[in-house]
């Protein structure tokens, strides 16, 4: 009975070491993530609709890729009434 308990303790220790290593690497990888927002541009199209162009640059220098990235936009007026809401998946 001592051997299975000892093996269970070793397996638990290995899992904890791997989990802590993953958390440390993920936290370190986030430090290499850079966001840059360029100057917004406002234009109108042929239908008279306002077009907002906001260049967003994301530089991922970390270990893990950003395969599924979601950008949520919400436009509201001065009173806080929602005008438009959209989600973009990159």
PyMOL Python script that loads the backbone (N, CA, C, O; Angstrom):
from pymol import cmd

cmd.read_pdbstr("""\
ATOM      1  N   UNK A   1       0.815  -1.193   0.000  1.00  0.00           N
ATOM      2  CA  UNK A   1       0.000   0.000   0.000  1.00  0.00           C
ATOM      3  C   UNK A   1       0.861   1.260   0.000  1.00  0.00           C
ATOM      4  O   UNK A   1       0.406   2.319  -0.432  1.00  0.00           O
ATOM      5  N   UNK A   2       2.110   1.154   0.485  1.00  0.00           N
ATOM      6  CA  UNK A   2       2.971   2.328   0.512  1.00  0.00           C
ATOM      7  C   UNK A   2       3.385   2.763  -0.893  1.00  0.00           C
ATOM      8  O   UNK A   2       3.471   3.958  -1.174  1.00  0.00           O
ATOM      9  N   UNK A   3       3.643   1.792  -1.778  1.00  0.00           N
ATOM     10  CA  UNK A   3       4.114   2.121  -3.127  1.00  0.00           C
ATOM     11  C   UNK A   3       3.062   2.895  -3.923  1.00  0.00           C
ATOM     12  O   UNK A   3       3.415   3.908  -4.526  1.00  0.00           O
ATOM     13  N   UNK A   4       1.792   2.481  -3.962  1.00  0.00           N
ATOM     14  CA  UNK A   4       0.803   3.266  -4.709  1.00  0.00           C
ATOM     15  C   UNK A   4       0.629   4.680  -4.159  1.00  0.00           C
ATOM     16  O   UNK A   4       0.454   5.625  -4.928  1.00  0.00           O
ATOM     17  N   UNK A   5       0.674   4.830  -2.854  1.00  0.00           N
ATOM     18  CA  UNK A   5       0.539   6.163  -2.262  1.00  0.00           C
ATOM     19  C   UNK A   5       1.744   7.018  -2.616  1.00  0.00           C
ATOM     20  O   UNK A   5       1.593   8.203  -2.913  1.00  0.00           O
ATOM     21  N   UNK A   6       2.932   6.438  -2.589  1.00  0.00           N
ATOM     22  CA  UNK A   6       4.144   7.169  -2.950  1.00  0.00           C
ATOM     23  C   UNK A   6       4.096   7.575  -4.429  1.00  0.00           C
ATOM     24  O   UNK A   6       4.459   8.702  -4.766  1.00  0.00           O
ATOM     25  N   UNK A   7       3.653   6.669  -5.317  1.00  0.00           N
ATOM     26  CA  UNK A   7       3.555   6.981  -6.745  1.00  0.00           C
ATOM     27  C   UNK A   7       2.507   8.067  -6.995  1.00  0.00           C
ATOM     28  O   UNK A   7       2.694   8.928  -7.855  1.00  0.00           O
ATOM     29  N   UNK A   8       1.413   8.024  -6.248  1.00  0.00           N
ATOM     30  CA  UNK A   8       0.396   9.058  -6.367  1.00  0.00           C
ATOM     31  C   UNK A   8       0.948  10.416  -5.932  1.00  0.00           C
ATOM     32  O   UNK A   8       0.643  11.433  -6.556  1.00  0.00           O
ATOM     33  N   UNK A   9       1.748  10.444  -4.882  1.00  0.00           N
ATOM     34  CA  UNK A   9       2.385  11.683  -4.433  1.00  0.00           C
ATOM     35  C   UNK A   9       3.362  12.219  -5.464  1.00  0.00           C
ATOM     36  O   UNK A   9       3.415  13.427  -5.696  1.00  0.00           O
ATOM     37  N   UNK A  10       4.140  11.335  -6.089  1.00  0.00           N
ATOM     38  CA  UNK A  10       5.094  11.762  -7.123  1.00  0.00           C
ATOM     39  C   UNK A  10       4.347  12.300  -8.335  1.00  0.00           C
ATOM     40  O   UNK A  10       4.728  13.332  -8.889  1.00  0.00           O
ATOM     41  N   UNK A  11       3.284  11.611  -8.753  1.00  0.00           N
ATOM     42  CA  UNK A  11       2.497  12.069  -9.903  1.00  0.00           C
ATOM     43  C   UNK A  11       1.867  13.433  -9.626  1.00  0.00           C
ATOM     44  O   UNK A  11       1.837  14.295 -10.504  1.00  0.00           O
ATOM     45  N   UNK A  12       1.370  13.623  -8.420  1.00  0.00           N
ATOM     46  CA  UNK A  12       0.791  14.911  -8.049  1.00  0.00           C
ATOM     47  C   UNK A  12       1.843  16.009  -8.074  1.00  0.00           C
ATOM     48  O   UNK A  12       1.566  17.117  -8.533  1.00  0.00           O
ATOM     49  N   UNK A  13       3.037  15.721  -7.590  1.00  0.00           N
ATOM     50  CA  UNK A  13       4.119  16.710  -7.606  1.00  0.00           C
ATOM     51  C   UNK A  13       4.508  17.079  -9.029  1.00  0.00           C
ATOM     52  O   UNK A  13       4.742  18.252  -9.322  1.00  0.00           O
ATOM     53  N   UNK A  14       4.581  16.096  -9.917  1.00  0.00           N
ATOM     54  CA  UNK A  14       4.931  16.363 -11.316  1.00  0.00           C
ATOM     55  C   UNK A  14       3.863  17.232 -11.976  1.00  0.00           C
ATOM     56  O   UNK A  14       4.186  18.165 -12.711  1.00  0.00           O
ATOM     57  N   UNK A  15       2.600  16.928 -11.717  1.00  0.00           N
ATOM     58  CA  UNK A  15       1.514  17.729 -12.294  1.00  0.00           C
ATOM     59  C   UNK A  15       1.580  19.168 -11.794  1.00  0.00           C
ATOM     60  O   UNK A  15       1.380  20.099 -12.575  1.00  0.00           O
ATOM     61  N   UNK A  16       1.857  19.366 -10.509  1.00  0.00           N
ATOM     62  CA  UNK A  16       1.971  20.723  -9.965  1.00  0.00           C
ATOM     63  C   UNK A  16       3.139  21.477 -10.589  1.00  0.00           C
ATOM     64  O   UNK A  16       3.013  22.662 -10.898  1.00  0.00           O
ATOM     65  N   UNK A  17       4.265  20.813 -10.777  1.00  0.00           N
ATOM     66  CA  UNK A  17       5.430  21.465 -11.392  1.00  0.00           C
ATOM     67  C   UNK A  17       5.101  21.877 -12.824  1.00  0.00           C
ATOM     68  O   UNK A  17       5.436  22.987 -13.237  1.00  0.00           O
ATOM     69  N   UNK A  18       4.451  20.999 -13.585  1.00  0.00           N
ATOM     70  CA  UNK A  18       4.077  21.331 -14.961  1.00  0.00           C
ATOM     71  C   UNK A  18       3.067  22.475 -15.006  1.00  0.00           C
ATOM     72  O   UNK A  18       3.168  23.352 -15.864  1.00  0.00           O
ATOM     73  N   UNK A  19       2.105  22.477 -14.105  1.00  0.00           N
ATOM     74  CA  UNK A  19       1.111  23.542 -14.062  1.00  0.00           C
ATOM     75  C   UNK A  19       1.749  24.885 -13.726  1.00  0.00           C
ATOM     76  O   UNK A  19       1.433  25.895 -14.356  1.00  0.00           O
ATOM     77  N   UNK A  20       2.631  24.907 -12.754  1.00  0.00           N
ATOM     78  CA  UNK A  20       3.315  26.151 -12.381  1.00  0.00           C
ATOM     79  C   UNK A  20       4.211  26.630 -13.518  1.00  0.00           C
ATOM     80  O   UNK A  20       4.277  27.831 -13.782  1.00  0.00           O
ATOM     81  N   UNK A  21       4.901  25.713 -14.195  1.00  0.00           N
ATOM     82  CA  UNK A  21       5.747  26.094 -15.331  1.00  0.00           C
ATOM     83  C   UNK A  21       4.904  26.695 -16.449  1.00  0.00           C
ATOM     84  O   UNK A  21       5.307  27.689 -17.054  1.00  0.00           O
ATOM     85  N   UNK A  22       3.742  26.113 -16.734  1.00  0.00           N
ATOM     86  CA  UNK A  22       2.864  26.661 -17.771  1.00  0.00           C
ATOM     87  C   UNK A  22       2.381  28.057 -17.399  1.00  0.00           C
ATOM     88  O   UNK A  22       2.370  28.948 -18.249  1.00  0.00           O
ATOM     89  N   UNK A  23       1.984  28.264 -16.157  1.00  0.00           N
ATOM     90  CA  UNK A  23       1.506  29.579 -15.717  1.00  0.00           C
ATOM     91  C   UNK A  23       2.616  30.618 -15.823  1.00  0.00           C
ATOM     92  O   UNK A  23       2.372  31.740 -16.265  1.00  0.00           O
ATOM     93  N   UNK A  24       3.826  30.258 -15.426  1.00  0.00           N
ATOM     94  CA  UNK A  24       4.956  31.191 -15.509  1.00  0.00           C
ATOM     95  C   UNK A  24       5.256  31.528 -16.965  1.00  0.00           C
ATOM     96  O   UNK A  24       5.468  32.696 -17.291  1.00  0.00           O
ATOM     97  N   UNK A  25       5.279  30.528 -17.848  1.00  0.00           N
ATOM     98  CA  UNK A  25       5.547  30.786 -19.265  1.00  0.00           C
ATOM     99  C   UNK A  25       4.440  31.620 -19.908  1.00  0.00           C
ATOM    100  O   UNK A  25       4.727  32.485 -20.735  1.00  0.00           O
ATOM    101  N   UNK A  26       3.196  31.376 -19.546  1.00  0.00           N
ATOM    102  CA  UNK A  26       2.095  32.167 -20.096  1.00  0.00           C
ATOM    103  C   UNK A  26       2.185  33.615 -19.628  1.00  0.00           C
ATOM    104  O   UNK A  26       1.960  34.534 -20.416  1.00  0.00           O
ATOM    105  N   UNK A  27       2.509  33.826 -18.363  1.00  0.00           N
ATOM    106  CA  UNK A  27       2.658  35.191 -17.848  1.00  0.00           C
ATOM    107  C   UNK A  27       3.836  35.892 -18.513  1.00  0.00           C
ATOM    108  O   UNK A  27       3.746  37.077 -18.831  1.00  0.00           O
ATOM    109  N   UNK A  28       4.934  35.183 -18.728  1.00  0.00           N
ATOM    110  CA  UNK A  28       6.092  35.778 -19.396  1.00  0.00           C
ATOM    111  C   UNK A  28       5.773  36.088 -20.854  1.00  0.00           C
ATOM    112  O   UNK A  28       6.240  37.095 -21.386  1.00  0.00           O
ATOM    113  N   UNK A  29       4.991  35.243 -21.500  1.00  0.00           N
ATOM    114  CA  UNK A  29       4.636  35.452 -22.899  1.00  0.00           C
ATOM    115  C   UNK A  29       3.793  36.712 -23.075  1.00  0.00           C
ATOM    116  O   UNK A  29       3.902  37.387 -24.098  1.00  0.00           O
ATOM    117  N   UNK A  30       2.959  37.035 -22.098  1.00  0.00           N
ATOM    118  CA  UNK A  30       2.122  38.226 -22.188  1.00  0.00           C
ATOM    119  C   UNK A  30       2.970  39.492 -22.144  1.00  0.00           C
ATOM    120  O   UNK A  30       2.553  40.522 -22.674  1.00  0.00           O
ATOM    121  N   UNK A  31       4.143  39.444 -21.530  1.00  0.00           N
ATOM    122  CA  UNK A  31       4.994  40.629 -21.477  1.00  0.00           C
ATOM    123  C   UNK A  31       5.523  41.003 -22.854  1.00  0.00           C
ATOM    124  O   UNK A  31       5.923  42.148 -23.062  1.00  0.00           O
ATOM    125  N   UNK A  32       5.535  40.060 -23.808  1.00  0.00           N
ATOM    126  CA  UNK A  32       5.992  40.344 -25.167  1.00  0.00           C
ATOM    127  C   UNK A  32       4.850  40.719 -26.100  1.00  0.00           C
ATOM    128  O   UNK A  32       5.051  40.782 -27.313  1.00  0.00           O
ATOM    129  N   UNK A  33       3.664  40.967 -25.570  1.00  0.00           N
ATOM    130  CA  UNK A  33       2.503  41.353 -26.363  1.00  0.00           C
ATOM    131  C   UNK A  33       2.399  42.874 -26.351  1.00  0.00           C
ATOM    132  O   UNK A  33       2.334  43.489 -25.287  1.00  0.00           O
ATOM    133  N   UNK A  34       2.384  43.482 -27.550  1.00  0.00           N
ATOM    134  CA  UNK A  34       2.351  44.945 -27.651  1.00  0.00           C
ATOM    135  C   UNK A  34       1.126  45.388 -28.447  1.00  0.00           C
ATOM    136  O   UNK A  34       0.804  44.806 -29.483  1.00  0.00           O
ATOM    137  N   UNK A  35       0.447  46.422 -27.953  1.00  0.00           N
ATOM    138  CA  UNK A  35      -0.697  47.009 -28.638  1.00  0.00           C
ATOM    139  C   UNK A  35      -0.332  48.426 -29.051  1.00  0.00           C
ATOM    140  O   UNK A  35       0.289  49.162 -28.284  1.00  0.00           O
ATOM    141  N   UNK A  36      -0.720  48.806 -30.267  1.00  0.00           N
ATOM    142  CA  UNK A  36      -0.496  50.160 -30.744  1.00  0.00           C
ATOM    143  C   UNK A  36      -1.743  50.602 -31.500  1.00  0.00           C
ATOM    144  O   UNK A  36      -2.230  49.887 -32.376  1.00  0.00           O
ATOM    145  N   UNK A  37      -2.252  51.771 -31.162  1.00  0.00           N
ATOM    146  CA  UNK A  37      -3.427  52.318 -31.835  1.00  0.00           C
ATOM    147  C   UNK A  37      -2.984  53.558 -32.592  1.00  0.00           C
ATOM    148  O   UNK A  37      -2.484  54.515 -32.000  1.00  0.00           O
ATOM    149  N   UNK A  38      -3.174  53.531 -33.925  1.00  0.00           N
ATOM    150  CA  UNK A  38      -2.826  54.686 -34.748  1.00  0.00           C
ATOM    151  C   UNK A  38      -3.949  55.713 -34.718  1.00  0.00           C
ATOM    152  O   UNK A  38      -4.980  55.513 -34.075  1.00  0.00           O
ATOM    153  N   UNK A  39      -3.730  56.808 -35.422  1.00  0.00           N
ATOM    154  CA  UNK A  39      -4.690  57.905 -35.429  1.00  0.00           C
ATOM    155  C   UNK A  39      -5.976  57.502 -36.154  1.00  0.00           C
ATOM    156  O   UNK A  39      -5.915  56.977 -37.265  1.00  0.00           O
ATOM    157  N   UNK A  40      -7.135  57.739 -35.540  1.00  0.00           N
ATOM    158  CA  UNK A  40      -8.395  57.376 -36.201  1.00  0.00           C
ATOM    159  C   UNK A  40      -8.687  58.297 -37.383  1.00  0.00           C
ATOM    160  O   UNK A  40      -8.294  59.463 -37.389  1.00  0.00           O
ATOM    161  N   UNK A  41      -9.382  57.756 -38.379  1.00  0.00           N
ATOM    162  CA  UNK A  41      -9.763  58.517 -39.566  1.00  0.00           C
ATOM    163  C   UNK A  41     -11.274  58.414 -39.736  1.00  0.00           C
ATOM    164  O   UNK A  41     -11.843  57.325 -39.649  1.00  0.00           O
ATOM    165  N   UNK A  42     -11.920  59.550 -39.979  1.00  0.00           N
ATOM    166  CA  UNK A  42     -13.363  59.597 -40.204  1.00  0.00           C
ATOM    167  C   UNK A  42     -13.617  59.957 -41.658  1.00  0.00           C
ATOM    168  O   UNK A  42     -13.065  60.936 -42.159  1.00  0.00           O
ATOM    169  N   UNK A  43     -14.445  59.177 -42.341  1.00  0.00           N
ATOM    170  CA  UNK A  43     -14.818  59.422 -43.733  1.00  0.00           C
ATOM    171  C   UNK A  43     -16.310  59.166 -43.882  1.00  0.00           C
ATOM    172  O   UNK A  43     -16.942  58.581 -43.002  1.00  0.00           O
ATOM    173  N   UNK A  44     -16.866  59.610 -45.004  1.00  0.00           N
ATOM    174  CA  UNK A  44     -18.234  59.255 -45.352  1.00  0.00           C
ATOM    175  C   UNK A  44     -18.207  58.496 -46.667  1.00  0.00           C
ATOM    176  O   UNK A  44     -17.427  58.814 -47.565  1.00  0.00           O
ATOM    177  N   UNK A  45     -19.064  57.494 -46.772  1.00  0.00           N
ATOM    178  CA  UNK A  45     -19.121  56.729 -48.016  1.00  0.00           C
ATOM    179  C   UNK A  45     -20.161  57.340 -48.953  1.00  0.00           C
ATOM    180  O   UNK A  45     -20.725  58.393 -48.654  1.00  0.00           O
ATOM    181  N   UNK A  46     -20.415  56.689 -50.080  1.00  0.00           N
ATOM    182  CA  UNK A  46     -21.333  57.231 -51.090  1.00  0.00           C
ATOM    183  C   UNK A  46     -22.780  57.288 -50.596  1.00  0.00           C
ATOM    184  O   UNK A  46     -23.581  58.048 -51.139  1.00  0.00           O
ATOM    185  N   UNK A  47     -23.125  56.507 -49.589  1.00  0.00           N
ATOM    186  CA  UNK A  47     -24.482  56.522 -49.032  1.00  0.00           C
ATOM    187  C   UNK A  47     -24.646  57.548 -47.920  1.00  0.00           C
ATOM    188  O   UNK A  47     -25.733  57.679 -47.357  1.00  0.00           O
ATOM    189  N   UNK A  48     -23.592  58.268 -47.601  1.00  0.00           N
ATOM    190  CA  UNK A  48     -23.655  59.264 -46.545  1.00  0.00           C
ATOM    191  C   UNK A  48     -23.442  58.699 -45.157  1.00  0.00           C
ATOM    192  O   UNK A  48     -23.658  59.400 -44.168  1.00  0.00           O
ATOM    193  N   UNK A  49     -23.022  57.449 -45.061  1.00  0.00           N
ATOM    194  CA  UNK A  49     -22.768  56.843 -43.758  1.00  0.00           C
ATOM    195  C   UNK A  49     -21.362  57.191 -43.291  1.00  0.00           C
ATOM    196  O   UNK A  49     -20.425  57.264 -44.086  1.00  0.00           O
ATOM    197  N   UNK A  50     -21.237  57.402 -42.000  1.00  0.00           N
ATOM    198  CA  UNK A  50     -19.947  57.718 -41.400  1.00  0.00           C
ATOM    199  C   UNK A  50     -19.125  56.441 -41.248  1.00  0.00           C
ATOM    200  O   UNK A  50     -19.608  55.438 -40.724  1.00  0.00           O
ATOM    201  N   UNK A  51     -17.880  56.492 -41.713  1.00  0.00           N
ATOM    202  CA  UNK A  51     -16.979  55.345 -41.625  1.00  0.00           C
ATOM    203  C   UNK A  51     -15.824  55.730 -40.710  1.00  0.00           C
ATOM    204  O   UNK A  51     -15.132  56.719 -40.951  1.00  0.00           O
ATOM    205  N   UNK A  52     -15.621  54.943 -39.662  1.00  0.00           N
ATOM    206  CA  UNK A  52     -14.527  55.161 -38.718  1.00  0.00           C
ATOM    207  C   UNK A  52     -13.457  54.118 -38.986  1.00  0.00           C
ATOM    208  O   UNK A  52     -13.731  52.919 -38.951  1.00  0.00           O
ATOM    209  N   UNK A  53     -12.248  54.569 -39.251  1.00  0.00           N
ATOM    210  CA  UNK A  53     -11.115  53.675 -39.474  1.00  0.00           C
ATOM    211  C   UNK A  53     -10.156  53.866 -38.307  1.00  0.00           C
ATOM    212  O   UNK A  53      -9.552  54.928 -38.155  1.00  0.00           O
ATOM    213  N   UNK A  54     -10.021  52.827 -37.481  1.00  0.00           N
ATOM    214  CA  UNK A  54      -9.156  52.878 -36.307  1.00  0.00           C
ATOM    215  C   UNK A  54      -8.124  51.758 -36.412  1.00  0.00           C
ATOM    216  O   UNK A  54      -8.407  50.622 -36.031  1.00  0.00           O
ATOM    217  N   UNK A  55      -6.932  52.064 -36.924  1.00  0.00           N
ATOM    218  CA  UNK A  55      -5.905  51.018 -37.063  1.00  0.00           C
ATOM    219  C   UNK A  55      -5.411  50.546 -35.694  1.00  0.00           C
ATOM    220  O   UNK A  55      -4.948  51.341 -34.877  1.00  0.00           O
ATOM    221  N   UNK A  56      -5.519  49.246 -35.466  1.00  0.00           N
ATOM    222  CA  UNK A  56      -5.081  48.613 -34.227  1.00  0.00           C
ATOM    223  C   UNK A  56      -4.003  47.605 -34.582  1.00  0.00           C
ATOM    224  O   UNK A  56      -4.251  46.671 -35.343  1.00  0.00           O
ATOM    225  N   UNK A  57      -2.814  47.787 -34.039  1.00  0.00           N
ATOM    226  CA  UNK A  57      -1.685  46.912 -34.334  1.00  0.00           C
ATOM    227  C   UNK A  57      -1.391  46.078 -33.093  1.00  0.00           C
ATOM    228  O   UNK A  57      -1.180  46.614 -32.005  1.00  0.00           O
ATOM    229  N   UNK A  58      -1.379  44.753 -33.272  1.00  0.00           N
ATOM    230  CA  UNK A  58      -1.073  43.828 -32.186  1.00  0.00           C
ATOM    231  C   UNK A  58       0.174  43.059 -32.576  1.00  0.00           C
ATOM    232  O   UNK A  58       0.159  42.306 -33.550  1.00  0.00           O
ATOM    233  N   UNK A  59       1.251  43.240 -31.830  1.00  0.00           N
ATOM    234  CA  UNK A  59       2.515  42.548 -32.091  1.00  0.00           C
ATOM    235  C   UNK A  59       2.695  41.476 -31.026  1.00  0.00           C
ATOM    236  O   UNK A  59       2.889  41.780 -29.849  1.00  0.00           O
ATOM    237  N   UNK A  60       2.627  40.222 -31.452  1.00  0.00           N
ATOM    238  CA  UNK A  60       2.754  39.103 -30.525  1.00  0.00           C
ATOM    239  C   UNK A  60       4.160  38.531 -30.637  1.00  0.00           C
ATOM    240  O   UNK A  60       4.459  37.806 -31.586  1.00  0.00           O
ATOM    241  N   UNK A  61       5.016  38.843 -29.691  1.00  0.00           N
ATOM    242  CA  UNK A  61       6.370  38.302 -29.670  1.00  0.00           C
ATOM    243  C   UNK A  61       6.528  37.168 -28.681  1.00  0.00           C
ATOM    244  O   UNK A  61       7.645  36.727 -28.412  1.00  0.00           O
ATOM    245  N   UNK A  62       5.418  36.691 -28.134  1.00  0.00           N
ATOM    246  CA  UNK A  62       5.463  35.654 -27.107  1.00  0.00           C
ATOM    247  C   UNK A  62       5.530  34.255 -27.671  1.00  0.00           C
ATOM    248  O   UNK A  62       5.607  34.053 -28.883  1.00  0.00           O
ATOM    249  N   UNK A  63       5.498  33.290 -26.765  1.00  0.00           N
ATOM    250  CA  UNK A  63       5.601  31.880 -27.130  1.00  0.00           C
ATOM    251  C   UNK A  63       4.303  31.330 -27.716  1.00  0.00           C
ATOM    252  O   UNK A  63       4.339  30.424 -28.549  1.00  0.00           O
ATOM    253  N   UNK A  64       3.169  31.859 -27.296  1.00  0.00           N
ATOM    254  CA  UNK A  64       1.881  31.297 -27.671  1.00  0.00           C
ATOM    255  C   UNK A  64       1.215  32.183 -28.714  1.00  0.00           C
ATOM    256  O   UNK A  64       1.313  33.408 -28.646  1.00  0.00           O
ATOM    257  N   UNK A  65       0.539  31.569 -29.678  1.00  0.00           N
ATOM    258  CA  UNK A  65      -0.097  32.327 -30.752  1.00  0.00           C
ATOM    259  C   UNK A  65      -1.486  32.800 -30.327  1.00  0.00           C
ATOM    260  O   UNK A  65      -2.105  32.241 -29.422  1.00  0.00           O
ATOM    261  N   UNK A  66      -1.950  33.835 -31.001  1.00  0.00           N
ATOM    262  CA  UNK A  66      -3.297  34.349 -30.785  1.00  0.00           C
ATOM    263  C   UNK A  66      -4.154  33.889 -31.959  1.00  0.00           C
ATOM    264  O   UNK A  66      -4.426  34.670 -32.871  1.00  0.00           O
ATOM    265  N   UNK A  67      -4.577  32.644 -31.942  1.00  0.00           N
ATOM    266  CA  UNK A  67      -5.347  32.110 -33.060  1.00  0.00           C
ATOM    267  C   UNK A  67      -6.778  32.634 -33.059  1.00  0.00           C
ATOM    268  O   UNK A  67      -7.320  32.947 -34.119  1.00  0.00           O
ATOM    269  N   UNK A  68      -7.379  32.730 -31.922  1.00  0.00           N
ATOM    270  CA  UNK A  68      -8.749  33.216 -31.827  1.00  0.00           C
ATOM    271  C   UNK A  68      -8.747  34.489 -30.991  1.00  0.00           C
ATOM    272  O   UNK A  68      -8.588  34.451 -29.771  1.00  0.00           O
ATOM    273  N   UNK A  69      -8.927  35.612 -31.670  1.00  0.00           N
ATOM    274  CA  UNK A  69      -8.882  36.908 -31.017  1.00  0.00           C
ATOM    275  C   UNK A  69     -10.205  37.603 -31.300  1.00  0.00           C
ATOM    276  O   UNK A  69     -10.620  37.691 -32.456  1.00  0.00           O
ATOM    277  N   UNK A  70     -10.871  38.095 -30.269  1.00  0.00           N
ATOM    278  CA  UNK A  70     -12.173  38.733 -30.420  1.00  0.00           C
ATOM    279  C   UNK A  70     -12.071  40.202 -30.043  1.00  0.00           C
ATOM    280  O   UNK A  70     -11.537  40.551 -28.990  1.00  0.00           O
ATOM    281  N   UNK A  71     -12.595  41.065 -30.925  1.00  0.00           N
ATOM    282  CA  UNK A  71     -12.676  42.496 -30.648  1.00  0.00           C
ATOM    283  C   UNK A  71     -14.152  42.858 -30.575  1.00  0.00           C
ATOM    284  O   UNK A  71     -14.900  42.625 -31.524  1.00  0.00           O
ATOM    285  N   UNK A  72     -14.568  43.419 -29.462  1.00  0.00           N
ATOM    286  CA  UNK A  72     -15.960  43.844 -29.287  1.00  0.00           C
ATOM    287  C   UNK A  72     -16.009  45.361 -29.321  1.00  0.00           C
ATOM    288  O   UNK A  72     -15.225  46.033 -28.650  1.00  0.00           O
ATOM    289  N   UNK A  73     -16.942  45.902 -30.114  1.00  0.00           N
ATOM    290  CA  UNK A  73     -17.103  47.351 -30.199  1.00  0.00           C
ATOM    291  C   UNK A  73     -18.512  47.718 -29.753  1.00  0.00           C
ATOM    292  O   UNK A  73     -19.482  47.020 -30.047  1.00  0.00           O
ATOM    293  N   UNK A  74     -18.596  48.825 -29.041  1.00  0.00           N
ATOM    294  CA  UNK A  74     -19.880  49.332 -28.564  1.00  0.00           C
ATOM    295  C   UNK A  74     -19.879  50.840 -28.749  1.00  0.00           C
ATOM    296  O   UNK A  74     -19.009  51.537 -28.229  1.00  0.00           O
ATOM    297  N   UNK A  75     -20.858  51.338 -29.491  1.00  0.00           N
ATOM    298  CA  UNK A  75     -21.023  52.774 -29.670  1.00  0.00           C
ATOM    299  C   UNK A  75     -22.262  53.199 -28.909  1.00  0.00           C
ATOM    300  O   UNK A  75     -23.322  52.582 -29.022  1.00  0.00           O
ATOM    301  N   UNK A  76     -22.113  54.273 -28.125  1.00  0.00           N
ATOM    302  CA  UNK A  76     -23.245  54.792 -27.360  1.00  0.00           C
ATOM    303  C   UNK A  76     -23.233  56.310 -27.418  1.00  0.00           C
ATOM    304  O   UNK A  76     -22.202  56.926 -27.688  1.00  0.00           O
ATOM    305  N   UNK A  77     -24.395  56.907 -27.162  1.00  0.00           N
ATOM    306  CA  UNK A  77     -24.465  58.364 -27.169  1.00  0.00           C
ATOM    307  C   UNK A  77     -24.088  58.915 -25.798  1.00  0.00           C
ATOM    308  O   UNK A  77     -23.660  58.170 -24.917  1.00  0.00           O
ATOM    309  N   UNK A  78     -24.248  60.217 -25.627  1.00  0.00           N
ATOM    310  CA  UNK A  78     -23.821  60.880 -24.395  1.00  0.00           C
ATOM    311  C   UNK A  78     -24.586  60.356 -23.180  1.00  0.00           C
ATOM    312  O   UNK A  78     -24.029  60.272 -22.085  1.00  0.00           O
ATOM    313  N   UNK A  79     -25.856  60.005 -23.366  1.00  0.00           N
ATOM    314  CA  UNK A  79     -26.669  59.509 -22.256  1.00  0.00           C
ATOM    315  C   UNK A  79     -26.375  58.051 -21.924  1.00  0.00           C
ATOM    316  O   UNK A  79     -26.885  57.534 -20.930  1.00  0.00           O
ATOM    317  N   UNK A  80     -25.565  57.380 -22.736  1.00  0.00           N
ATOM    318  CA  UNK A  80     -25.231  55.986 -22.493  1.00  0.00           C
ATOM    319  C   UNK A  80     -26.129  55.009 -23.230  1.00  0.00           C
ATOM    320  O   UNK A  80     -26.024  53.799 -23.030  1.00  0.00           O
ATOM    321  N   UNK A  81     -27.021  55.524 -24.091  1.00  0.00           N
ATOM    322  CA  UNK A  81     -27.905  54.665 -24.872  1.00  0.00           C
ATOM    323  C   UNK A  81     -27.103  53.974 -25.974  1.00  0.00           C
ATOM    324  O   UNK A  81     -26.373  54.624 -26.723  1.00  0.00           O
ATOM    325  N   UNK A  82     -27.245  52.658 -26.063  1.00  0.00           N
ATOM    326  CA  UNK A  82     -26.473  51.876 -27.034  1.00  0.00           C
ATOM    327  C   UNK A  82     -26.950  52.163 -28.453  1.00  0.00           C
ATOM    328  O   UNK A  82     -28.137  52.045 -28.758  1.00  0.00           O
ATOM    329  N   UNK A  83     -26.001  52.546 -29.323  1.00  0.00           N
ATOM    330  CA  UNK A  83     -26.303  52.797 -30.731  1.00  0.00           C
ATOM    331  C   UNK A  83     -25.998  51.559 -31.563  1.00  0.00           C
ATOM    332  O   UNK A  83     -26.807  51.139 -32.390  1.00  0.00           O
ATOM    333  N   UNK A  84     -24.833  50.984 -31.337  1.00  0.00           N
ATOM    334  CA  UNK A  84     -24.420  49.817 -32.117  1.00  0.00           C
ATOM    335  C   UNK A  84     -23.475  48.964 -31.288  1.00  0.00           C
ATOM    336  O   UNK A  84     -22.680  49.470 -30.496  1.00  0.00           O
ATOM    337  N   UNK A  85     -23.583  47.649 -31.492  1.00  0.00           N
ATOM    338  CA  UNK A  85     -22.688  46.700 -30.830  1.00  0.00           C
ATOM    339  C   UNK A  85     -22.308  45.642 -31.860  1.00  0.00           C
ATOM    340  O   UNK A  85     -23.161  45.153 -32.601  1.00  0.00           O
ATOM    341  N   UNK A  86     -21.007  45.287 -31.904  1.00  0.00           N
ATOM    342  CA  UNK A  86     -20.550  44.275 -32.862  1.00  0.00           C
ATOM    343  C   UNK A  86     -19.360  43.519 -32.285  1.00  0.00           C
ATOM    344  O   UNK A  86     -18.619  44.041 -31.452  1.00  0.00           O
ATOM    345  N   UNK A  87     -19.191  42.281 -32.741  1.00  0.00           N
ATOM    346  CA  UNK A  87     -18.048  41.447 -32.379  1.00  0.00           C
ATOM    347  C   UNK A  87     -17.320  41.057 -33.655  1.00  0.00           C
ATOM    348  O   UNK A  87     -17.943  40.689 -34.651  1.00  0.00           O
ATOM    349  N   UNK A  88     -15.999  41.140 -33.615  1.00  0.00           N
ATOM    350  CA  UNK A  88     -15.168  40.756 -34.748  1.00  0.00           C
ATOM    351  C   UNK A  88     -14.196  39.687 -34.282  1.00  0.00           C
ATOM    352  O   UNK A  88     -13.506  39.864 -33.278  1.00  0.00           O
ATOM    353  N   UNK A  89     -14.142  38.581 -35.009  1.00  0.00           N
ATOM    354  CA  UNK A  89     -13.227  37.489 -34.689  1.00  0.00           C
ATOM    355  C   UNK A  89     -12.092  37.492 -35.694  1.00  0.00           C
ATOM    356  O   UNK A  89     -12.320  37.497 -36.904  1.00  0.00           O
ATOM    357  N   UNK A  90     -10.874  37.487 -35.188  1.00  0.00           N
ATOM    358  CA  UNK A  90      -9.686  37.486 -36.049  1.00  0.00           C
ATOM    359  C   UNK A  90      -8.989  36.156 -35.882  1.00  0.00           C
ATOM    360  O   UNK A  90      -7.958  35.916 -36.509  1.00  0.00           O
TER     361      UNK A  90
END
""", "prot")
cmd.dss("prot")
cmd.show_as("cartoon", "prot")
cmd.util.cbc("prot")
cmd.orient("prot")
